[in-house]
Amino acid sequence: MDERKHTCIVFCDISKAFDRVWHTGLLFKLRQNGVDGNLHGWFGNYLSNRSQKVFVGSSFSENKVISAGVPQGSVLGPLLFCYMLMILLTILSVQPDFLPMIPLLQFRHQT
């Protein structure tokens, strides 16, 4: 700072990022990158028709359809998230080799 140079810091909160992966965009990017046919259909089935409900006390909420996000606690969830993260980094022209692996390492450590 004594040399009067600018410093810029960007913080990204990705705590809810797994819940924000857009299914249609993910499937589009998979097809665009060569995943098609039965495998593409399998990914589509894996992501579609998901719902959730909340249990509080002795009562359940109504089912809510989930149209975004990757399943957490699964093996494919972090992989699909990393895939979308790599696409984002490519779009931003920032491609460090280690960054897409960070969520995988954290997921592996937690299990």
C-alpha positions as CSV (number, residue, x, y, z in Angstrom):
1,M,0.0,0.0,0.0
2,D,2.9,2.3,0.5
3,E,3.6,2.1,-3.2
4,R,0.0,3.3,-3.9
5,K,-0.9,0.2,-5.8
6,H,-4.5,-1.0,-5.9
7,T,-5.5,-4.2,-4.1
8,C,-8.7,-6.0,-4.8
9,I,-10.2,-8.9,-2.9
10,V,-13.2,-10.9,-4.0
11,F,-15.0,-13.2,-1.6
12,C,-17.5,-15.7,-2.9
13,D,-19.9,-17.4,-0.6
14,I,-20.7,-20.8,-2.2
15,S,-22.4,-22.3,0.9
16,K,-25.7,-22.7,-1.0
17,A,-24.0,-23.4,-4.4
18,F,-25.0,-27.1,-4.4
19,D,-28.6,-26.0,-4.1
20,R,-28.3,-23.5,-7.0
21,V,-27.1,-25.7,-9.9
22,W,-29.6,-25.2,-12.7
23,H,-30.7,-28.6,-14.1
24,T,-31.6,-27.4,-17.6
25,G,-28.2,-25.6,-17.9
26,L,-26.3,-28.5,-16.6
27,L,-28.0,-30.9,-19.0
28,F,-27.4,-28.5,-21.9
29,K,-23.7,-28.3,-21.0
30,L,-23.4,-32.0,-20.7
31,R,-24.9,-32.5,-24.2
32,Q,-22.8,-29.7,-25.6
33,N,-19.7,-31.5,-24.3
34,G,-20.5,-34.9,-25.8
35,V,-22.7,-36.5,-23.2
36,D,-25.7,-37.7,-25.2
37,G,-27.9,-40.7,-25.8
38,N,-28.8,-43.0,-22.9
39,L,-26.2,-41.5,-20.6
40,H,-27.7,-38.0,-21.1
41,G,-31.1,-39.4,-20.4
42,W,-29.8,-41.1,-17.3
43,F,-28.5,-37.8,-16.0
44,G,-31.8,-36.2,-16.8
45,N,-33.7,-38.9,-14.9
46,Y,-31.3,-38.5,-12.0
47,L,-32.0,-34.8,-11.6
48,S,-35.7,-34.8,-12.4
49,N,-38.8,-35.6,-10.3
50,R,-37.0,-34.8,-7.0
51,S,-38.9,-33.4,-4.1
52,Q,-38.3,-32.7,-0.4
53,K,-40.3,-32.2,2.8
54,V,-39.5,-31.1,6.3
55,F,-40.2,-32.9,9.5
56,V,-40.8,-30.7,12.6
57,G,-41.9,-32.2,15.8
58,S,-44.4,-34.9,14.8
59,S,-45.5,-33.2,11.5
60,F,-44.3,-33.3,7.9
61,S,-44.6,-30.4,5.5
62,E,-46.1,-30.7,2.0
63,N,-43.7,-32.1,-0.7
64,K,-41.9,-29.4,-2.6
65,V,-40.6,-30.1,-6.1
66,I,-36.9,-29.3,-6.5
67,S,-36.0,-27.8,-9.9
68,A,-32.4,-26.8,-9.1
69,G,-29.5,-28.2,-7.1
70,V,-27.5,-31.4,-7.1
71,P,-28.3,-34.2,-4.6
72,Q,-26.2,-33.8,-1.5
73,G,-24.8,-36.9,0.2
74,S,-24.4,-38.6,-3.2
75,V,-21.3,-39.3,-5.2
76,L,-22.6,-37.6,-8.3
77,G,-23.7,-34.4,-6.6
78,P,-20.1,-33.0,-6.0
79,L,-19.0,-34.2,-9.4
80,L,-21.8,-32.4,-11.2
81,F,-21.2,-29.3,-9.0
82,C,-17.5,-29.4,-9.9
83,Y,-18.4,-29.7,-13.6
84,M,-20.6,-26.6,-13.4
85,L,-17.8,-24.8,-11.5
86,M,-15.3,-25.7,-14.2
87,I,-17.7,-24.3,-16.8
88,L,-18.0,-21.1,-14.8
89,L,-14.3,-20.7,-14.5
90,T,-13.9,-21.3,-18.2
91,I,-16.4,-18.6,-18.9
92,L,-14.5,-16.2,-16.6
93,S,-11.2,-17.3,-18.2
94,V,-9.8,-18.4,-14.8
95,Q,-8.8,-22.0,-14.8
96,P,-6.6,-23.0,-11.9
97,D,-6.1,-26.8,-12.0
98,F,-6.7,-27.4,-8.3
99,L,-10.0,-25.4,-7.7
100,P,-12.5,-27.9,-9.1
101,M,-11.1,-30.6,-6.8
102,I,-11.7,-28.6,-3.6
103,P,-15.4,-29.6,-3.1
104,L,-14.5,-33.3,-3.9
105,L,-11.8,-33.3,-1.3
106,Q,-14.1,-31.8,1.3
107,F,-16.9,-34.3,0.4
108,R,-14.5,-37.2,0.7
109,H,-13.2,-35.9,4.0
110,Q,-16.7,-35.7,5.5
111,T,-17.7,-39.3,4.8
